[in-house]
Amino acid sequence: MTRAARILGRRRYRPFFEELRYRLPMTVVEIRVFSHCQGSPAFPICPRCRLTIEREYMAFCSRCGQKLDWGRYLDAKIIDVELNDEHTP
């Protein structure tokens, strides 16, 4: 098989390989804390879509479908979210 044929073959199967990447676990390494809310709720952040995950220790992100690895969750970086002056009543 020529090099060009291999490249074209990869392009044809690229969507298939992109879908498989979601099945490889990505480690959750950040937590977003909303200190201005009562009880200071904290939510883990999906490493792929960068949105908050509703519950801890879910197998997959409910928004993008990324498989999650919680192995280093206790060492995750904490990001404190504060209200801007524009949002205060």
N, CA, C and O atoms as a GROMACS GRO file, in nm:
protein
  356
    1MET      N    1   0.085  -0.118   0.000
    1MET     CA    2   0.000   0.000   0.000
    1MET      C    3   0.089   0.124   0.000
    1MET      O    4   0.186   0.132   0.075
    2THR      N    5   0.056   0.218  -0.083
    2THR     CA    6   0.136   0.340  -0.092
    2THR      C    7   0.105   0.431   0.026
    2THR      O    8   0.005   0.415   0.096
    3ARG      N    9   0.193   0.527   0.045
    3ARG     CA   10   0.175   0.623   0.155
    3ARG      C   11   0.047   0.704   0.136
    3ARG      O   12  -0.026   0.728   0.232
    4ALA      N   13   0.019   0.744   0.014
    4ALA     CA   14  -0.104   0.822  -0.015
    4ALA      C   15  -0.228   0.741   0.020
    4ALA      O   16  -0.323   0.795   0.076
    5ALA      N   17  -0.227   0.612  -0.012
    5ALA     CA   18  -0.342   0.528   0.020
    5ALA      C   19  -0.361   0.515   0.170
    5ALA      O   20  -0.474   0.514   0.219
    6ARG      N   21  -0.251   0.506   0.245
    6ARG     CA   22  -0.261   0.499   0.391
    6ARG      C   23  -0.319   0.628   0.448
    6ARG      O   24  -0.402   0.623   0.539
    7ILE      N   25  -0.276   0.742   0.395
    7ILE     CA   26  -0.327   0.871   0.444
    7ILE      C   27  -0.475   0.884   0.413
    7ILE      O   28  -0.552   0.926   0.499
    8LEU      N   29  -0.516   0.848   0.291
    8LEU     CA   30  -0.658   0.855   0.256
    8LEU      C   31  -0.740   0.760   0.342
    8LEU      O   32  -0.852   0.793   0.381
    9GLY      N   33  -0.685   0.643   0.371
    9GLY     CA   34  -0.754   0.548   0.458
    9GLY      C   35  -0.774   0.604   0.597
    9GLY      O   36  -0.879   0.584   0.658
   10ARG      N   37  -0.675   0.674   0.648
   10ARG     CA   38  -0.686   0.734   0.781
   10ARG      C   39  -0.793   0.843   0.782
   10ARG      O   40  -0.871   0.853   0.877
   11ARG      N   41  -0.797   0.923   0.677
   11ARG     CA   42  -0.898   1.030   0.671
   11ARG      C   43  -1.038   0.972   0.665
   11ARG      O   44  -1.132   1.028   0.722
   12ARG      N   45  -1.053   0.862   0.595
   12ARG     CA   46  -1.185   0.802   0.583
   12ARG      C   47  -1.233   0.748   0.718
   12ARG      O   48  -1.352   0.754   0.749
   13TYR      N   49  -1.142   0.697   0.798
   13TYR     CA   50  -1.178   0.640   0.927
   13TYR      C   51  -1.159   0.736   1.043
   13TYR      O   52  -1.176   0.698   1.159
   14ARG      N   53  -1.124   0.860   1.015
   14ARG     CA   54  -1.101   0.958   1.121
   14ARG      C   55  -1.220   0.973   1.215
   14ARG      O   56  -1.200   0.973   1.337
   15PRO      N   57  -1.345   0.987   1.165
   15PRO     CA   58  -1.458   0.999   1.260
   15PRO      C   59  -1.466   0.879   1.354
   15PRO      O   60  -1.502   0.894   1.471
   16PHE      N   61  -1.434   0.762   1.305
   16PHE     CA   62  -1.436   0.641   1.388
   16PHE      C   63  -1.333   0.652   1.500
   16PHE      O   64  -1.363   0.621   1.615
   17PHE      N   65  -1.211   0.696   1.467
   17PHE     CA   66  -1.107   0.709   1.568
   17PHE      C   67  -1.136   0.822   1.666
   17PHE      O   68  -1.105   0.811   1.784
   18GLU      N   69  -1.197   0.932   1.617
   18GLU     CA   70  -1.234   1.041   1.707
   18GLU      C   71  -1.337   0.993   1.809
   18GLU      O   72  -1.331   1.031   1.926
   19GLU      N   73  -1.429   0.910   1.766
   19GLU     CA   74  -1.529   0.857   1.858
   19GLU      C   75  -1.465   0.766   1.962
   19GLU      O   76  -1.507   0.764   2.078
   20LEU      N   77  -1.365   0.690   1.922
   20LEU     CA   78  -1.297   0.601   2.016
   20LEU      C   79  -1.222   0.679   2.124
   20LEU      O   80  -1.208   0.630   2.235
   21ARG      N   81  -1.175   0.801   2.092
   21ARG     CA   82  -1.101   0.880   2.190
   21ARG      C   83  -1.188   0.914   2.311
   21ARG      O   84  -1.135   0.928   2.422
   22TYR      N   85  -1.319   0.926   2.293
   22TYR     CA   86  -1.408   0.953   2.406
   22TYR      C   87  -1.415   0.834   2.501
   22TYR      O   88  -1.451   0.849   2.618
   23ARG      N   89  -1.380   0.717   2.452
   23ARG     CA   90  -1.386   0.597   2.536
   23ARG      C   91  -1.260   0.579   2.618
   23ARG      O   92  -1.258   0.499   2.712
   24LEU      N   93  -1.154   0.652   2.585
   24LEU     CA   94  -1.033   0.649   2.667
   24LEU      C   95  -1.054   0.746   2.783
   24LEU      O   96  -1.088   0.862   2.759
   25PRO      N   97  -1.034   0.703   2.906
   25PRO     CA   98  -1.062   0.791   3.020
   25PRO      C   99  -0.965   0.909   3.028
   25PRO      O  100  -0.845   0.895   3.005
   26MET      N  101  -1.021   1.025   3.062
   26MET     CA  102  -0.941   1.145   3.090
   26MET      C  103  -0.957   1.174   3.239
   26MET      O  104  -1.066   1.160   3.295
   27THR      N  105  -0.848   1.215   3.302
   27THR     CA  106  -0.847   1.238   3.446
   27THR      C  107  -0.910   1.372   3.482
   27THR      O  108  -0.880   1.474   3.421
   28VAL      N  109  -0.998   1.369   3.581
   28VAL     CA  110  -1.059   1.491   3.634
   28VAL      C  111  -0.957   1.555   3.728
   28VAL      O  112  -0.921   1.496   3.829
   29VAL      N  113  -0.911   1.676   3.694
   29VAL     CA  114  -0.804   1.739   3.772
   29VAL      C  115  -0.840   1.878   3.823
   29VAL      O  116  -0.756   1.945   3.883
   30GLU      N  117  -0.965   1.923   3.799
   30GLU     CA  118  -1.005   2.056   3.846
   30GLU      C  119  -1.145   2.051   3.907
   30GLU      O  120  -1.232   1.975   3.864
   31ILE      N  121  -1.163   2.135   4.010
   31ILE     CA  122  -1.292   2.148   4.078
   31ILE      C  123  -1.327   2.297   4.082
   31ILE      O  124  -1.244   2.380   4.118
   32ARG      N  125  -1.448   2.329   4.046
   32ARG     CA  126  -1.495   2.468   4.051
   32ARG      C  127  -1.580   2.485   4.176
   32ARG      O  128  -1.678   2.413   4.194
   33VAL      N  129  -1.541   2.581   4.263
   33VAL     CA  130  -1.612   2.607   4.389
   33VAL      C  131  -1.680   2.742   4.379
   33VAL      O  132  -1.617   2.842   4.344
   34PHE      N  133  -1.809   2.745   4.409
   34PHE     CA  134  -1.887   2.868   4.406
   34PHE      C  135  -1.902   2.918   4.549
   34PHE      O  136  -2.002   2.889   4.616
   35SER      N  137  -1.803   2.994   4.596
   35SER     CA  138  -1.799   3.035   4.736
   35SER      C  139  -1.905   3.140   4.771
   35SER      O  140  -1.936   3.159   4.888
   36HIS      N  141  -1.961   3.207   4.670
   36HIS     CA  142  -2.062   3.309   4.698
   36HIS      C  143  -2.200   3.248   4.722
   36HIS      O  144  -2.292   3.318   4.764
   37CYS      N  145  -2.217   3.119   4.695
   37CYS     CA  146  -2.345   3.050   4.717
   37CYS      C  147  -2.347   2.988   4.857
   37CYS      O  148  -2.243   2.957   4.914
   38GLN      N  149  -2.467   2.971   4.909
   38GLN     CA  150  -2.482   2.911   5.041
   38GLN      C  151  -2.432   2.768   5.039
   38GLN      O  152  -2.473   2.689   4.953
   39GLY      N  153  -2.346   2.733   5.130
   39GLY     CA  154  -2.291   2.599   5.138
   39GLY      C  155  -2.168   2.579   5.051
   39GLY      O  156  -2.107   2.472   5.056
   40SER      N  157  -2.130   2.677   4.974
   40SER     CA  158  -2.013   2.670   4.884
   40SER      C  159  -2.009   2.541   4.804
   40SER      O  160  -1.920   2.458   4.823
   41PRO      N  161  -2.106   2.523   4.711
   41PRO     CA  162  -2.107   2.400   4.632
   41PRO      C  163  -1.983   2.389   4.543
   41PRO      O  164  -1.933   2.489   4.492
   42ALA      N  165  -1.936   2.267   4.525
   42ALA     CA  166  -1.819   2.240   4.442
   42ALA      C  167  -1.857   2.138   4.335
   42ALA      O  168  -1.927   2.041   4.362
   43PHE      N  169  -1.810   2.163   4.213
   43PHE     CA  170  -1.840   2.075   4.102
   43PHE      C  171  -1.712   2.042   4.028
   43PHE      O  172  -1.632   2.130   3.999
   44PRO      N  173  -1.691   1.913   3.995
   44PRO     CA  174  -1.576   1.876   3.913
   44PRO      C  175  -1.594   1.929   3.771
   44PRO      O  176  -1.706   1.953   3.728
   45ILE      N  177  -1.483   1.947   3.700
   45ILE     CA  178  -1.485   2.000   3.563
   45ILE      C  179  -1.443   1.889   3.467
   45ILE      O  180  -1.342   1.822   3.489
   46CYS      N  181  -1.521   1.871   3.362
   46CYS     CA  182  -1.488   1.772   3.260
   46CYS      C  183  -1.360   1.815   3.186
   46CYS      O  184  -1.351   1.930   3.142
   47PRO      N  185  -1.263   1.728   3.173
   47PRO     CA  186  -1.138   1.766   3.107
   47PRO      C  187  -1.153   1.789   2.956
   47PRO      O  188  -1.067   1.854   2.898
   48ARG      N  189  -1.258   1.739   2.892
   48ARG     CA  190  -1.275   1.759   2.748
   48ARG      C  191  -1.357   1.885   2.718
   48ARG      O  192  -1.309   1.973   2.646
   49CYS      N  193  -1.479   1.894   2.771
   49CYS     CA  194  -1.566   2.008   2.735
   49CYS      C  195  -1.551   2.127   2.830
   49CYS      O  196  -1.603   2.234   2.802
   50ARG      N  197  -1.480   2.109   2.942
   50ARG     CA  198  -1.450   2.215   3.039
   50ARG      C  199  -1.576   2.270   3.107
   50ARG      O  200  -1.574   2.381   3.159
   51LEU      N  201  -1.685   2.192   3.108
   51LEU     CA  202  -1.807   2.230   3.178
   51LEU      C  203  -1.815   2.153   3.309
   51LEU      O  204  -1.752   2.049   3.324
   52THR      N  205  -1.894   2.204   3.402
   52THR     CA  206  -1.906   2.136   3.531
   52THR      C  207  -1.984   2.006   3.516
   52THR      O  208  -2.075   1.995   3.433
   53ILE      N  209  -1.945   1.908   3.597
   53ILE     CA  210  -2.012   1.779   3.600
   53ILE      C  211  -2.108   1.781   3.717
   53ILE      O  212  -2.072   1.825   3.827
   54GLU      N  213  -2.229   1.735   3.696
   54GLU     CA  214  -2.333   1.747   3.798
   54GLU      C  215  -2.303   1.670   3.926
   54GLU      O  216  -2.331   1.718   4.035
   55ARG      N  217  -2.247   1.548   3.911
   55ARG     CA  218  -2.220   1.465   4.029
   55ARG      C  219  -2.079   1.410   4.021
   55ARG      O  220  -2.024   1.389   3.913
   56GLU      N  221  -2.021   1.386   4.137
   56GLU     CA  222  -1.888   1.326   4.142
   56GLU      C  223  -1.896   1.177   4.108
   56GLU      O  224  -1.998   1.112   4.128
   57TYR      N  225  -1.786   1.127   4.058
   57TYR     CA  226  -1.767   0.985   4.030
   57TYR      C  227  -1.864   0.927   3.927
   57TYR      O  228  -1.898   0.809   3.934
   58MET      N  229  -1.908   1.010   3.832
   58MET     CA  230  -1.985   0.959   3.719
   58MET      C  231  -1.888   0.892   3.623
   58MET      O  232  -1.773   0.936   3.610
   59ALA      N  233  -1.931   0.788   3.555
   59ALA     CA  234  -1.844   0.717   3.462
   59ALA      C  235  -1.817   0.800   3.336
   59ALA      O  236  -1.708   0.793   3.279
   60PHE      N  237  -1.917   0.880   3.293
   60PHE     CA  238  -1.905   0.960   3.172
   60PHE      C  239  -1.959   1.100   3.198
   60PHE      O  240  -2.046   1.118   3.283
   61CYS      N  241  -1.909   1.198   3.125
   61CYS     CA  242  -1.962   1.335   3.132
   61CYS      C  243  -2.101   1.333   3.068
   61CYS      O  244  -2.118   1.279   2.959
   62SER      N  245  -2.198   1.392   3.135
   62SER     CA  246  -2.335   1.391   3.085
   62SER      C  247  -2.354   1.488   2.968
   62SER      O  248  -2.456   1.482   2.899
   63ARG      N  249  -2.257   1.576   2.943
   63ARG     CA  250  -2.270   1.672   2.834
   63ARG      C  251  -2.199   1.628   2.707
   63ARG      O  252  -2.256   1.637   2.598
   64CYS      N  253  -2.076   1.581   2.718
   64CYS     CA  254  -1.999   1.546   2.597
   64CYS      C  255  -1.975   1.396   2.582
   64CYS      O  256  -1.934   1.352   2.474
   65GLY      N  257  -1.999   1.317   2.685
   65GLY     CA  258  -1.984   1.173   2.676
   65GLY      C  259  -1.843   1.121   2.703
   65GLY      O  260  -1.817   1.002   2.686
   66GLN      N  261  -1.752   1.208   2.746
   66GLN     CA  262  -1.615   1.167   2.773
   66GLN      C  263  -1.610   1.071   2.892
   66GLN      O  264  -1.671   1.097   2.996
   67LYS      N  265  -1.537   0.961   2.878
   67LYS     CA  266  -1.516   0.869   2.990
   67LYS      C  267  -1.422   0.936   3.090
   67LYS      O  268  -1.322   0.996   3.050
   68LEU      N  269  -1.454   0.928   3.219
   68LEU     CA  270  -1.381   1.001   3.321
   68LEU      C  271  -1.302   0.908   3.412
   68LEU      O  272  -1.346   0.798   3.445
   69ASP      N  273  -1.185   0.955   3.451
   69ASP     CA  274  -1.099   0.884   3.546
   69ASP      C  275  -1.092   0.969   3.672
   69ASP      O  276  -1.054   1.086   3.666
   70TRP      N  277  -1.127   0.912   3.785
   70TRP     CA  278  -1.132   0.985   3.912
   70TRP      C  279  -1.013   0.951   4.001
   70TRP      O  280  -1.018   0.978   4.121
   71GLY      N  281  -0.908   0.894   3.947
   71GLY     CA  282  -0.793   0.848   4.024
   71GLY      C  283  -0.720   0.958   4.100
   71GLY      O  284  -0.669   0.933   4.210
   72ARG      N  285  -0.712   1.079   4.044
   72ARG     CA  286  -0.640   1.189   4.111
   72ARG      C  287  -0.736   1.299   4.156
   72ARG      O  288  -0.695   1.414   4.172
   73TYR      N  289  -0.862   1.264   4.178
   73TYR     CA  290  -0.963   1.364   4.213
   73TYR      C  291  -0.935   1.432   4.347
   73TYR      O  292  -0.960   1.551   4.362
   74LEU      N  293  -0.883   1.359   4.442
   74LEU     CA  294  -0.855   1.418   4.573
   74LEU      C  295  -0.741   1.520   4.568
   74LEU      O  296  -0.728   1.603   4.658
   75ASP      N  297  -0.658   1.514   4.464
   75ASP     CA  298  -0.549   1.610   4.446
   75ASP      C  299  -0.583   1.718   4.343
   75ASP      O  300  -0.494   1.789   4.297
   76ALA      N  301  -0.711   1.730   4.306
   76ALA     CA  302  -0.752   1.821   4.200
   76ALA      C  303  -0.730   1.967   4.239
   76ALA      O  304  -0.736   2.004   4.356
   77LYS      N  305  -0.704   2.049   4.137
   77LYS     CA  306  -0.686   2.194   4.155
   77LYS      C  307  -0.823   2.257   4.180
   77LYS      O  308  -0.919   2.229   4.108
   78ILE      N  309  -0.832   2.342   4.283
   78ILE     CA  310  -0.958   2.407   4.319
   78ILE      C  311  -0.961   2.547   4.259
   78ILE      O  312  -0.870   2.627   4.281
   79ILE      N  313  -1.067   2.575   4.183
   79ILE     CA  314  -1.086   2.705   4.120
   79ILE      C  315  -1.203   2.774   4.188
   79ILE      O  316  -1.316   2.725   4.181
   80ASP      N  317  -1.177   2.887   4.253
   80ASP     CA  318  -1.280   2.961   4.324
   80ASP      C  319  -1.348   3.058   4.228
   80ASP      O  320  -1.282   3.141   4.165
   81VAL      N  321  -1.480   3.046   4.216
   81VAL     CA  322  -1.558   3.134   4.126
   81VAL      C  323  -1.620   3.242   4.213
   81VAL      O  324  -1.689   3.213   4.310
   82GLU      N  325  -1.595   3.365   4.176
   82GLU     CA  326  -1.650   3.479   4.251
   82GLU      C  327  -1.746   3.556   4.165
   82GLU      O  328  -1.736   3.554   4.042
   83LEU      N  329  -1.840   3.624   4.229
   83LEU     CA  330  -1.933   3.709   4.156
   83LEU      C  331  -1.865   3.837   4.112
   83LEU      O  332  -1.787   3.896   4.187
   84ASN      N  333  -1.894   3.881   3.991
   84ASN     CA  334  -1.845   4.012   3.945
   84ASN      C  335  -1.939   4.119   3.999
   84ASN      O  336  -2.051   4.089   4.038
   85ASP      N  337  -1.893   4.243   4.000
   85ASP     CA  338  -1.975   4.353   4.048
   85ASP      C  339  -2.099   4.369   3.961
   85ASP      O  340  -2.201   4.417   4.010
   86GLU      N  341  -2.094   4.329   3.834
   86GLU     CA  342  -2.206   4.342   3.743
   86GLU      C  343  -2.323   4.253   3.786
   86GLU      O  344  -2.438   4.288   3.760
   87HIS      N  345  -2.295   4.140   3.850
   87HIS     CA  346  -2.398   4.045   3.883
   87HIS      C  347  -2.457   4.062   4.021
   87HIS      O  348  -2.552   3.992   4.055
   88THR      N  349  -2.405   4.152   4.100
   88THR     CA  350  -2.458   4.170   4.235
   88THR      C  351  -2.588   4.250   4.228
   88THR      O  352  -2.596   4.347   4.153
   89PRO      N  353  -2.689   4.210   4.305
   89PRO     CA  354  -2.819   4.280   4.302
   89PRO      C  355  -2.814   4.415   4.369
   89PRO      O  356  -2.914   4.485   4.375
   0.00000   0.00000   0.00000
